[in-house]
Amino acid sequence: MGGIERRIAELLPALKERGHHIEVVCLREYGPLAEELRSAGIRVELIPLKSRLHPAGIRKLAQYIREGNFDVLHSHMYRSNVPATIAGKLVRFKGIILAQIHNIDTWETRRQLWMDRFLSRWRDGLIAVSEQVRQEIIQRLRVPPEKCFVIYNGIQIEKYRDVKPVEGIRESLGILPDDFVVIMVARMVAQKNHRLVIDSAPEIIKSVPKVKFLFVGDGRLRPELQEQVRAKGLERHFIFTGTRTDIPQLLKISDVFVLPSFKEGFSNAIVEAMAAGLPVIASRVGGNAEAVIDGSTGILISPYDSSALANAVIRLAKDTSLRQRMSSAGSKRAENFSISEMVRRTESLYYQLCREKFTK
């Protein structure tokens, strides 16, 4: 399950507990999200669409909306935002229509951009996961600023902060007691920029010979990344774990977290690392600078500068007191991005927009 789906799976049951009636419609497949939500007492239905503008699918979605007694229609990501907005318009939905955008540069073609720009006139609001995403929405979709809102992703802080050590986990991964562990938790796709970490490794190893790089996650680029490591003769310094379910424990055995992505809307992984007490080295893109306070909770770099990444890792490896200060500051900073805060902001926005629309 991806980060976006995970946030939805945590947000909706919390809203239900606060007295809201929640229903979910999946437009491609059920996926692992469905059973988790059903177990929380939330109705989940599948209305498969062959494409974003599939007429039969949109008609079925419109019928579902018409038959439901809903006040808010809230969709996520372009491929759901488009049919949901059209279906709401078809039935002259009298409630609030919201579309949420989760990343920078989310439109793959000019046609997609034009489509979202056109449909925004039928929406009561757009939600961005960071201020940087909000500014891009305002500029590229030409949305009035007062119609665009920021709700940061939230995580379960305690899940990452209050982790008990697991005996033998370092040994099982081939990590020695005195190894310095640099961890990256991310899908192995071009956007996440694992290559920069590999490119920076030789320079880091010269100053920190006992460094280990822990790549957690999977994806289509994994074979290429593993070949890049082999070609540089770095196999004994890199560990590819694949997909893991024990991320909090892996963060706890690490010393520094890195994420040099080319683009990020708002990274859940960064907040999770800060909650676990890790200094963060991240690229200065998207919402990263809104999560990481440069020089306080971590270090921001260019996603194209392997030397900057190497220098940041070496600096943190050599300066224990700096790591400790950033660990403390990061753990405190992460509290601003809790699930409870995301729930509060989402509920508050629903109420605000409903008051404005229903009292006109």
N, C-alpha and C positions, 0 to 999 in steps of 0.2 A: 504494500500500500504506500502510495506517495505521500509527501508532506502535506499537500492540500487536502487529500482525502482524510488523512489522520486528524487534521485540525477540525474538519467537518464532523468526524466521528466523535470528537471530544466536545465540540460546541453544542451540537443539537441535543444530546441527552441533558446537558446542563440547562439549556433553555426549557426543556420539558419539565425538569424538576422545579423550575420557577413558575410553572403553571401554564406554559404555552402549549398549544396543540401543534405538533410538528408532523408533516408528511414529506417524504422524499421521493422524487421521480428520477430514475436513472435513464439516460438516453442512449447508452451503448450496450452495457451489460451490468449485471448486478455487482460483481466483484466482491472482495472480502468485506467491503463496507456494509453491505446489506444485512448480513446476519448479525453483525455487531450492533447495528442500529435497531434491528428487530428485537434483539434480546433486551434492549433498553425500552421497549414498548413503543417504538416509532414505526409507523406504517411505511413500507418501502415498495414501490411499484416500478416496473420496467415498461417504458414506451420506446422501443427501439427506433431510431431514425437512421436511414441509410445515408443521409447527408444532412448538413445543417439546415437545408431548405427543403427537405423531403416533405411534400405536401400531405401525404397520408399520415405521417408521423406527427406533423405539426397540428393537423386536425384532431388527432387523438389526444394530444397534449392540451389543446384548447378545450376539448370536451371535459377532460379531467379537471381543468381549472374552473370551468363553468359549473360543474357539479359540486365542487368543494366550496366550503364556506370559509374562504381564506381572506386575510387582511393584508398579507405580505407575500409577494412572489419574489424569491431571492435565488438567483442563479450564479454559477461560478465558472469562470473561464470562457473564452470566446466561443468554443464549440457548443456550450450550453446557453450562453448569454443570448446568442442570435435567435435560436428557435423559441426560447422562453419568452423573450420580448415580443416576438411576432405573435405567438399564441395568446399572450395577454392582451395584445391589441385587438386580435380577432374577436375575442369575447367581450371586449370593452370592459376589461377588468377594472373594478372600481377601487381596488386597494392599491398598495404601494408596489411598484415594480423596481427592483434593485438588481444591478449587475455588478459582480465583483471581479476585479482584475488583479492577478497575482504576480505579474512579472513585468520587467522592463521590456519594451520592444516586442510585445506579445503578438503583433500582427505580422503574419508571414508574407502577405502580399498587399499591394495597394488596394485591391478589391476588398480584402478583409477590413482594411482601415476605413474605406469608404462606407462599407456596410455598417460597421460599428458606429461610425459618425452619424449616419442617417438614423439608425435605431435609437440613438441616445435621446432624441427628442421625445420618445415615448416612455422614457424611464424617469422615475421620480428621483433617482440618485444613483451614483456609481461609487463603489467602495474600492479603495486602494489599500494595499497592505503596507505601504510606506509613503512618506511625503514625496519621495523621489518618483514613485509610481503615480501619485496624484498629480504632480506637476506635468508629467508626460501625458496623462489623460486629458488634462485641461488644454495643453498645447496641441496635441495631435487629433483629439476628437472634437476640439473647439467647444468644450463643455464649460458652462459658467462655473467659476470657482465655488460658489455657494451650493452647487449641486454635486460636489465631489467630496468624499469623506475618507479619512484615514482610520482604519482599524488594524492595529498591528496583530500579527499572529501571536497566539499564546501557547505556552507549554505548561506541563505539570512540573512546577519548580521542584517539589519535593522528590519527584522521581529521579532527578539528576543530582540534587544536592545531598540528599540523605541516603546515600548508597553504601551498603556494607561491602567491604572488600571480599572478593571471591578467591579463596585459596587455590593456587596453582594456575591461575588464568594466564599470568605472564609466561610461565614455563611452557604451557600448552601451545603458546604462539611462538616459542623460541626466543623470548625476550629475556635477557640476563638481568640480574638484580641491579647492576650499575649502568644499564643502557638508558640513554636519553630518548624518550619516545615522542615522536611527532606524529599526530594522528590527523587524518582527513576522512571525514564521513560524508560521502556524496555519491550520487549515481555516476557511473563511468561514461559520461557523455561529454562532448566537446565543451559545452558551456562551463563545466566545473573546472576545467583547466588543470587536470592532474599533471600534464606534461611540464608545466612550470616547476612543480615540485621536483620532478625527476631531473630536470635541467639544473636546478639549484643544488642538487645533492652532492656532486663532487666537491664543490666549494665548501659546503657545510662539513663534509666528512674530514676535510683537511684540518679544521679547527675542533671538531667534535667527533673523534674517531668512533666512539661507541654509540652513535646515533642509530635509531631504528625508525623507519617510516612505516606507519600502519595505515594502509588503504582499506577502508571499510566500505563495502558496497559492491555493486555489480553493474554491468551494462555492456553495450555492444563494443565499447572501446577497450575492454579489459585485455583481450589478446594483444592488441597493439601496444598498450602500456607495459604489459609484461615483457614484450619483445624489446621495447625501448630500454627497460631496466637491464635486460640481458646484454643488449648491445653495448651498454656502458659499463658492464662488469660490476653491477651494483646489487646482485641477487641477495647477498647476505645482509644487506641493509634494508631491504624492502619486504614487507609482508602483505600479501593480498588475502584478506579474510573472506571475501565474498559477502553475501547478505548475512547479517547477524541480527539476533533479537536482543542481545545483551549490550546495547550501546551505552547505557549508563555505566556499566562495569568497565567497559573498554575505555571510556573517557577517564574513569578514576585511576587507571593504571598508566595514563599518559601524562606528559609534561606540558605540551603545547599543542594547540589546535590550529590547523591551517585551512583556508578556503580561498584560493586565488581566482575565483570565478570571473568570467568575462562579463556576466550580467547576473543580477539577483534582484528580485522584487523585495523580499525580506526573508532572510535565511533562518529557518527554525534551528538548523544545526548549529549556527553560531550562538544562539541564545541557550541551547542545550549545553554547549561547551562552557559558556560563562557560568551557568547554573552549577555545573560540575566543578567549577573553580579553576578552569584552564585559561591562561592568557590566550588571546586569539590573534592570529595573523591573518588578515583578510584583505581582499582587493577593495580599493576605494570605488565601488560601483553600487548603483541602486540604493537599497536600504541598508547596506552594510555600515555606512557611516552614521546611521541613525541608531544602530544597535551597539556598535563598538565605539568607545570614546578613545580616539587615537592618543597614545601615550599614557592612558589611565587604565583601561581594561584590555588593551591590546595595541597592535600596530597595524596601520593601514598602508598598503603598498599599491603599486601599479600592477595590473595583471599581466603586463608584458616585460617585467623587470625581474629576471631570475636572481640577479645580484642583490636586489633589495630584499627579496625573500630570504636569501641565504644570510644576509647581514642581520635580519630580524631574528632568525632562528638562532644564530650564533650568539647574538646579544643576550637573548633570553636564556640560552644554555649556560652562559658564563656568569650570569648575574642572578643568583638565587633570590636575593632580596627583592629585585624587580619583579621576578615571577610571583613572589608571595604577595606583593602589593597589588599586582594586576589580578591575581587570583581573588583576593578579598574584594577589590573594587568590582570585578566582573560578576561575582556571585551576588553582590548587592544590586548591581545594574539589572541583572536578569529578572529581578522581582517586578520590574515595570512591564514585563511581557508574560504575565501569567495567564492561564486559561480563565481564571475568574475575572481578570481585567478585560479580556477579549469578550467574554459573555456580557459583562456589564456594559461595555461600549456598544455591542451589537443590539442589546435590548433597548438601550437608551436611544439609539438611532431609530429603531422601529417606532418607538413611542413618539419621538419628535416628528417624524415624517407623517405618521398617522394623524397626529393632532393637527398638523398644518393642512393636511388634505381634507380631513373629515370635518373640520370646523370652518371651511371656506363658505 
